Amino acid sequence: MGGSHILVSALSDMVGAGHVLTEAHDMSPFLTDWRGNFTGAALAVVRPATAAQVAAVVGWAQENSIAVVPQGGNTGLVGGSVPLAIGPPCVVVSTARLRAVRAIDTANRTLTVEAGCTLAAVQALAQEHGLLYPVSLAAEGTAQIGGTLATNAGGVQVLKYGNTRDQVLGVEVVLPDGRIWDGLQGLRKDNTGYDLRHLMIGSEGTLGIITAATLKLVARPRQTLVAWASTPTLAQAIALLGFLLDTVPDRIAAFEVVSDACMQLVKRHLGLAHPLTEALPWNILIEWVDTDAEAPLVERAQALLGQALAEQWLADVVIAQSEAQAAALWHIREHVPEAEKRQGKAVKHDVSLPVSAIAEFVATTDALLQAAFPDALIVNFGHLGDGNLHYNVTGADGATAMAIYNASARINAIVYDSVVRHGGSISAEHGIGQLKRSMVATVKSPAALAMMRSIKQALDPHNLMNPGKLL
Ligand SMILES: Cc1cc2nc3c(=O)[nH]c(=O)nc-3n(C[C@H](O)[C@H](O)[C@H](O)COP(=O)(O)OP(=O)(O)OC[C@H]3O[C@@H](n4cnc5c(N)ncnc54)[C@H](O)[C@@H]3O)c2cc1C
């Protein structure tokens, strides 16, 4: 019997014959990342249905010196979820079949779900129980809970509720040697040493496979209001943010910024009309929530936004009058990445900065880029309330975009140097994966890198868990 038959037979015994994919056309969706920038090779794609099956596959891989690439919804944006093009022999372990709901504890306000539940399914489950799982991002219909934990996903409500890390009370993980660590618990206080859960969150599949998680739920807002505003400058948008955080702390769930270049792309590629009559350089989407249903939110919002208009922190604003209008405003914001994709290749940067440094960062970096690349089209949008920009660079047409993309190294150097000079981070929420791996050594201190390497060595001494990612 050939080597591949032995492999298929061993894995089929663990997960069932229909769940070991080895044909090229079956494997291909698992081998290329969402952006189409990274394609790798694997011996097989394996789809276990339980934590015990994941443990069996990982233990077998360890014994046979085969690397393991954990994969959730494959919506990651840094090439972490697909194998390397040239790397050690590996299997992709998809968590898509781990979809059980293990427990719902409404008194404790927690859900325990398996890793393959999509983020949207978890949101819906929380809603069924009158509660909210407050992580939301445009890929939520496909991204899985395991993937969102492994990347410590951010999204559009971090300003009020925090990152994924802030929602997790416990995890169950299959370690690189195949042992299962049952760290599922629903405790809000547990000071018994190193917090291993936080080691796993954001580890991008390099320390083990998360198979289940206990998630915190919060009260659902009883009122939600969405407004779309525009301002001539980013400094005014930041002044508006400060005003709202001073006057209605804890009520602003999202404060998103969309540059006029993005508005032109959503119009050109998706036919989405501008919600305001005059196009200004910056648009802001504000989502305002309240758990109190008594005082109508709209009156308070109108008064405060009127005051902001008088102070010239914004130039124009529209408040959605219905859920459909609110959804249409979010639709514009959430379709910026799709419109950008249709424009052509782009050099993408998911950066974070102190909010106080953002206006200067953008002005300085725009000027440096335009001087070096007069044809560059800067597509800037993101979670301004969290200091997180998706500062992307493309071209006015497909050919120019490709030329810009081919200059990625120089563009990255300009952007990331500027990020570091302004006290920022080269990865706000997407992680490191393959895309930014070479940069980690330049932005982390030697002490931090040494600690990270020691942790990796302790848990995965043979470097078989998602090799070539992060470190
Ligand atoms: C249109 C669009 C919008 C997006 N918006 C946002 C946004 O607003 N904020 C944001 O943070 N991200 C965003 N993302 C990125 C992406 O959706 C998130 O990173 C998401 O958390 C990835 O989940 P996934 O299940 O698809 O993981 P995958 O892409 O499958 O994997 C991502 C990483 O996690 C590892 N991994 C996956 N599952 C597990 C597991 N069970 N155990 C251990 N490791 C695992 C993989 O090896 C890989 O390194 C967006 C992506 C798209 C396509």
The ligand as an SDF file (V2000), in Angstrom:
LIG
                    3D

 53 58  0  0  0  0  0  0  0  0999 V2000
  -15.0080   40.7580    4.5660 C   0  0  0  0  0  0  0  0  0  0  0  0
  -14.1630   40.5300    5.7910 C   0  0  0  0  0  0  0  0  0  0  0  0
  -14.2510   41.3990    6.8660 C   0  0  0  0  0  0  0  0  0  0  0  0
  -13.4780   41.1990    8.0060 C   0  0  0  0  0  0  0  0  0  0  0  0
  -13.5950   42.0730    9.0390 N   0  0  0  0  0  0  0  0  0  0  0  0
  -12.8720   41.8800   10.1460 C   0  0  0  0  0  0  0  0  0  0  0  0
  -12.9850   42.7850   11.2450 C   0  0  0  0  0  0  0  0  0  0  0  0
  -13.7350   43.7510   11.2100 O   0  0  0  0  0  0  0  0  0  0  0  0
  -12.2380   42.5270   12.3280 N   0  0  0  0  0  0  0  0  0  0  0  0
  -11.3950   41.4500   12.4090 C   0  0  0  0  0  0  0  0  0  0  0  0
  -10.7420   41.2700   13.4450 O   0  0  0  0  0  0  0  0  0  0  0  0
  -11.2530   40.6080   11.3730 N   0  0  0  0  0  0  0  0  0  0  0  0
  -11.9650   40.7850   10.2640 C   0  0  0  0  0  0  0  0  0  0  0  0
  -11.8230   39.9240    9.2050 N   0  0  0  0  0  0  0  0  0  0  0  0
  -10.8470   38.8280    9.2900 C   0  0  0  0  0  0  0  0  0  0  0  0
  -11.4190   37.4660    9.7230 C   0  0  0  0  0  0  0  0  0  0  0  0
  -12.7960   37.3850    9.4880 O   0  0  0  0  0  0  0  0  0  0  0  0
  -11.1410   37.2340   11.1890 C   0  0  0  0  0  0  0  0  0  0  0  0
   -9.7530   37.1430   11.3770 O   0  0  0  0  0  0  0  0  0  0  0  0
  -11.7840   35.9470   11.7400 C   0  0  0  0  0  0  0  0  0  0  0  0
  -11.5850   35.9580   13.1340 O   0  0  0  0  0  0  0  0  0  0  0  0
  -11.2040   34.6680   11.1770 C   0  0  0  0  0  0  0  0  0  0  0  0
  -12.0530   33.5730   11.5160 O   0  0  0  0  0  0  0  0  0  0  0  0
  -12.0260   32.2420   10.6420 P   0  0  0  0  0  0  0  0  0  0  0  0
  -12.8730   31.2280   11.3250 O   0  0  0  0  0  0  0  0  0  0  0  0
  -12.3390   32.5280    9.2470 O   0  0  0  0  0  0  0  0  0  0  0  0
  -10.5000   31.8200   10.8130 O   0  0  0  0  0  0  0  0  0  0  0  0
   -9.4980   31.2820    9.7010 P   0  0  0  0  0  0  0  0  0  0  0  0
   -9.3170   32.2860    8.6330 O   0  0  0  0  0  0  0  0  0  0  0  0
   -9.8730   29.9190    9.2810 O   0  0  0  0  0  0  0  0  0  0  0  0
   -8.1520   31.1960   10.5640 O   0  0  0  0  0  0  0  0  0  0  0  0
   -7.5190   32.3500   11.0530 C   0  0  0  0  0  0  0  0  0  0  0  0
   -6.3370   31.9310   11.9380 C   0  0  0  0  0  0  0  0  0  0  0  0
   -6.7980   31.2370   13.0850 O   0  0  0  0  0  0  0  0  0  0  0  0
   -6.3200   29.8970   13.1160 C   0  0  0  0  0  0  0  0  0  0  0  0
   -7.4510   29.0760   13.5510 N   0  0  0  0  0  0  0  0  0  0  0  0
   -8.6760   28.9710   12.9620 C   0  0  0  0  0  0  0  0  0  0  0  0
   -9.4660   28.1820   13.7100 N   0  0  0  0  0  0  0  0  0  0  0  0
   -8.7330   27.7860   14.7720 C   0  0  0  0  0  0  0  0  0  0  0  0
   -8.9890   26.9790   15.9040 C   0  0  0  0  0  0  0  0  0  0  0  0
  -10.1730   26.4050   16.1120 N   0  0  0  0  0  0  0  0  0  0  0  0
   -7.9970   26.7960   16.8100 N   0  0  0  0  0  0  0  0  0  0  0  0
   -6.7840   27.3620   16.6380 C   0  0  0  0  0  0  0  0  0  0  0  0
   -6.4820   28.1270   15.5860 N   0  0  0  0  0  0  0  0  0  0  0  0
   -7.4470   28.3460   14.6690 C   0  0  0  0  0  0  0  0  0  0  0  0
   -5.8380   29.5930   11.7050 C   0  0  0  0  0  0  0  0  0  0  0  0
   -4.7860   28.6400   11.7130 O   0  0  0  0  0  0  0  0  0  0  0  0
   -5.3690   30.9640   11.2540 C   0  0  0  0  0  0  0  0  0  0  0  0
   -4.0790   31.2180   11.7340 O   0  0  0  0  0  0  0  0  0  0  0  0
  -12.5740   40.1010    8.0590 C   0  0  0  0  0  0  0  0  0  0  0  0
  -12.4890   39.2220    6.9760 C   0  0  0  0  0  0  0  0  0  0  0  0
  -13.2710   39.4240    5.8490 C   0  0  0  0  0  0  0  0  0  0  0  0
  -13.1560   38.4480    4.7280 C   0  0  0  0  0  0  0  0  0  0  0  0
  1  2  1  0
  2  3  1  0
  2 52  2  0
  3  4  2  0
  4  5  1  0
  4 50  1  0
  5  6  2  0
  6  7  1  0
  6 13  1  0
  7  8  2  0
  7  9  1  0
  9 10  1  0
 10 11  2  0
 10 12  1  0
 12 13  2  0
 13 14  1  0
 14 15  1  0
 14 50  1  0
 15 16  1  0
 16 17  1  0
 16 18  1  0
 18 19  1  0
 18 20  1  0
 20 21  1  0
 20 22  1  0
 22 23  1  0
 23 24  1  0
 24 25  2  0
 24 26  1  0
 24 27  1  0
 27 28  1  0
 28 29  2  0
 28 30  1  0
 28 31  1  0
 31 32  1  0
 32 33  1  0
 33 34  1  0
 33 48  1  0
 34 35  1  0
 35 36  1  0
 35 46  1  0
 36 37  1  0
 36 45  1  0
 37 38  2  0
 38 39  1  0
 39 40  1  0
 39 45  2  0
 40 41  1  0
 40 42  2  0
 42 43  1  0
 43 44  2  0
 44 45  1  0
 46 47  1  0
 46 48  1  0
 48 49  1  0
 50 51  2  0
 51 52  1  0
 52 53  1  0
M  END
$$$$
